[in-house]
Amino acid sequence: MNIKQSVTGLLLRGLRIAGLLLVIYVSMVFYLALTERRNAYPRAITHTEAEAAIQNTANPITCTLADGTVLSGWSIGNTQDPVLLYYPDADEDAAQFLAEVQQIQGLTLVSFNLRGSASNKGTPSADTFEPDAKEIAECASQVNGQKPVALAGRGTGAILAAEQLGDGQKVVLIDPVLSIADAISDKYRFLYPKFLVRAKEKLPIERLKKRISQVFLLFDRQTHCDRNHKVISEIPLIRVKYRQQSTLSEALKSILFE
């Protein structure tokens, strides 16, 4: 009888613990679902060190969106040179990229912080994410009156860069994600499975395949090898470059000036 009571007690205790863990798990999933927009769309904080690093080489510029939201950004280089437009990752200040590549000559480097990122006002969402990117490309065209000859983007920013790809342009996908859903599920794993993610934005695979000679994938950070291989599996003919021991500037120059 004592053994039976002990086993029953252990089972009940195990069930209570399992129930508690289930409640905690469901609560975390529910919280992540409520805050998905914050995780899905740009929310970078100002990177003061990067902004300080470009203050002597960069010219502050702005891009006014259709709804009146003003995006801050910078251009570096001779404005008569062709433009490289960069779309930052969701948690990246545009100044971080510019600080790394400001030594590139022969191009005007242009990048804007996205809606809701760094010092920019506004709330990013599915309704603004891609339309804002199109308006940013139009603003970049005003730097020297010509559309950018090259586009680049990191992570989720690669989605935006790829969406703007047109005739006569190159696009460099730096450690890209296949989709925002992939980015979120990779970050939270089993806590927030991919099938729960509502964000639908993803790399325009068919567009890239049709312009495959203009498309490059750059392996930059070792921590993102898996996401790069996922993109390669979807676009087997994509031209791949590896940063390895070179600087980001050198890796980009090897692509853009080949």
C-alpha positions in Angstrom: 0.0 0.0 0.0 2.8 2.3 0.9 4.5 1.6 -2.4 1.3 2.3 -4.3 0.8 5.6 -2.4 4.4 6.6 -3.1 4.1 5.8 -6.9 0.8 7.7 -7.0 2.3 10.7 -5.2 5.3 10.7 -7.6 2.9 10.6 -10.6 0.8 13.4 -9.2 3.9 15.5 -8.5 5.2 14.8 -12.0 1.8 15.8 -13.5 1.9 19.0 -11.5 5.4 19.9 -12.7 4.5 19.0 -16.3 1.3 21.1 -16.0 3.3 24.0 -14.6 5.9 23.8 -17.4 3.1 23.6 -20.0 1.5 26.8 -18.5 4.9 28.5 -18.7 5.5 27.4 -22.3 2.0 28.5 -23.4 2.5 31.8 -21.7 5.8 32.4 -23.5 4.3 31.5 -26.8 1.4 33.8 -26.2 3.8 36.6 -25.2 5.9 36.1 -28.3 2.7 36.1 -30.4 1.7 39.4 -28.9 5.1 41.0 -29.5 5.7 39.4 -32.9 5.6 42.8 -34.8 8.4 44.1 -32.5 10.5 41.0 -33.4 9.6 40.8 -37.0 10.2 44.4 -38.2 13.1 46.9 -37.7 13.7 48.1 -34.2 17.4 49.0 -34.1 18.7 51.2 -31.4 21.1 54.0 -32.2 24.7 52.8 -32.4 26.6 55.8 -31.1 30.1 54.4 -31.8 29.3 53.7 -35.4 27.8 57.1 -36.0 30.8 58.7 -34.4 33.1 56.7 -36.7 31.5 58.1 -39.9 30.9 61.7 -38.7 34.0 63.0 -40.7 33.2 61.1 -43.9 29.4 60.9 -44.1 26.8 63.5 -45.2 23.5 63.3 -43.3 20.5 62.9 -45.6 16.8 62.3 -45.2 14.0 60.5 -46.9 10.5 61.7 -46.5 7.9 58.9 -46.9 4.4 59.3 -48.4 2.9 59.6 -44.9 5.3 62.3 -43.8 7.6 60.1 -41.8 11.2 61.3 -42.1 14.0 58.7 -42.2 17.5 59.6 -41.4 20.5 58.3 -43.3 23.9 59.1 -44.7 25.8 59.2 -48.0 29.6 58.7 -48.2 31.7 59.4 -51.3 31.6 61.6 -54.4 27.9 62.1 -55.2 28.8 61.9 -58.9 29.8 58.2 -58.5 27.3 55.4 -58.9 25.2 54.6 -55.8 25.3 51.5 -53.7 22.1 51.4 -51.6 22.2 49.3 -48.4 19.2 48.0 -46.4 20.1 47.3 -42.8 19.0 44.2 -40.8 16.2 44.5 -38.3 18.4 45.2 -35.3 21.2 47.1 -37.2 21.8 50.8 -37.3 22.7 51.8 -40.9 25.8 53.6 -39.5 27.3 50.2 -38.5 27.5 49.1 -42.2 28.8 52.4 -43.4 31.5 52.5 -40.7 32.7 49.1 -42.0 32.8 50.0 -45.7 33.5 53.7 -45.8 36.9 53.0 -47.4 35.3 51.9 -50.7 36.2 54.2 -53.5 34.3 54.7 -56.8 30.8 54.4 -55.3 28.5 56.7 -53.3 27.4 54.6 -50.3 23.9 55.4 -49.2 21.8 53.9 -46.4 18.8 54.9 -44.3 17.7 53.7 -41.0 14.2 52.2 -41.3 10.9 53.3 -39.8 11.1 52.9 -36.0 14.8 52.3 -36.0 17.5 54.4 -34.3 16.2 57.9 -34.1 13.5 57.5 -36.6 9.9 57.8 -35.6 7.0 55.6 -36.6 5.9 52.0 -36.0 7.1 49.4 -38.6 4.5 46.8 -39.7 3.6 44.5 -42.6 1.8 47.5 -44.2 4.9 49.7 -44.2 7.9 47.3 -44.5 8.1 46.8 -48.3 6.4 50.1 -49.4 9.0 52.0 -47.3 11.8 50.1 -49.0 10.6 51.2 -52.4 10.4 54.8 -51.3 13.9 54.5 -49.9 15.2 53.4 -53.3 13.5 56.4 -54.9 15.2 58.7 -52.3 18.6 57.1 -53.1 18.0 57.8 -56.8 17.9 61.5 -55.9 21.5 61.5 -54.6 22.9 61.8 -58.1 19.8 61.6 -60.3 20.4 57.9 -61.2 19.0 54.7 -59.7 21.5 52.7 -57.6 23.8 50.5 -59.6 24.0 48.1 -56.7 21.8 47.1 -53.8 22.8 45.3 -50.7 21.1 44.1 -47.5 21.8 42.0 -44.5 19.4 39.5 -42.9 15.9 40.8 -43.3 17.3 43.8 -45.1 18.3 41.4 -47.9 14.6 40.8 -48.6 14.1 44.5 -49.2 17.2 44.8 -51.4 16.1 41.9 -53.5 12.6 43.3 -54.0 14.1 46.4 -55.6 16.3 44.6 -58.1 15.9 45.8 -61.6 17.7 45.9 -65.0 21.4 46.8 -64.9 21.7 46.4 -61.1 23.6 44.0 -58.9 22.3 42.8 -55.5 24.4 41.5 -52.7 22.6 39.4 -50.1 24.7 39.5 -46.9 23.8 36.6 -44.6 20.2 36.7 -45.9 17.2 35.1 -44.4 14.7 33.2 -46.5 11.8 34.9 -44.7 11.0 36.9 -41.6 9.3 33.7 -40.3 12.6 31.9 -40.6 14.5 34.7 -38.8 12.0 34.6 -35.9 11.9 30.8 -35.6 15.7 30.6 -35.8 15.9 33.0 -32.9 13.4 31.4 -30.6 13.5 27.8 -31.8 10.8 25.7 -30.2 9.5 28.6 -28.2 7.9 30.1 -31.3 7.7 27.6 -34.2 7.7 28.9 -37.7 4.1 27.9 -38.4 2.9 30.3 -35.7 4.7 33.3 -37.3 2.2 35.6 -39.1 4.7 37.8 -41.0 4.7 36.8 -44.6 7.6 38.7 -46.1 10.2 36.5 -47.8 13.0 36.6 -50.4 11.5 36.9 -53.9 13.0 33.6 -55.0 11.6 33.6 -58.5 12.6 37.3 -59.2 16.2 36.4 -58.1 16.2 33.3 -60.3 15.2 35.3 -63.3 18.0 37.7 -62.8 20.5 35.2 -61.4 23.5 36.8 -63.2 22.9 39.9 -61.1 22.6 38.2 -57.7 25.4 37.5 -55.2 25.3 35.9 -51.7 28.0 37.0 -49.3 29.0 34.7 -46.4 30.0 37.3 -43.8 29.5 36.0 -40.2 30.2 32.4 -39.3 27.2 32.3 -37.0 24.9 32.7 -40.1 26.2 29.8 -42.2 23.0 27.8 -41.8 20.8 30.6 -43.1 23.1 31.1 -46.1 22.9 27.4 -47.0 19.1 27.5 -46.8 19.1 30.3 -49.4 21.6 28.3 -51.6 19.3 25.3 -51.4 16.5 27.5 -52.8 18.6 29.2 -55.4 21.3 26.7 -56.4 22.8 28.9 -59.2 23.3 31.9 -57.0 26.9 33.3 -57.1 28.5 32.8 -53.7 31.3 34.8 -52.2 33.1 34.2 -48.9 34.4 37.0 -46.7 36.9 34.8 -44.9 39.9 36.8 -43.7 39.1 39.9 -45.9 37.3 43.0 -44.6 33.7 43.6 -45.6 34.9 46.4 -47.8 37.3 44.1 -49.7 34.6 41.4 -50.0 32.1 43.9 -51.5 34.7 45.4 -53.9 35.5 41.9 -55.2 31.8 41.6 -56.1 30.9 45.1 -57.3 34.0 45.7 -59.4 34.5 42.3 -60.9 
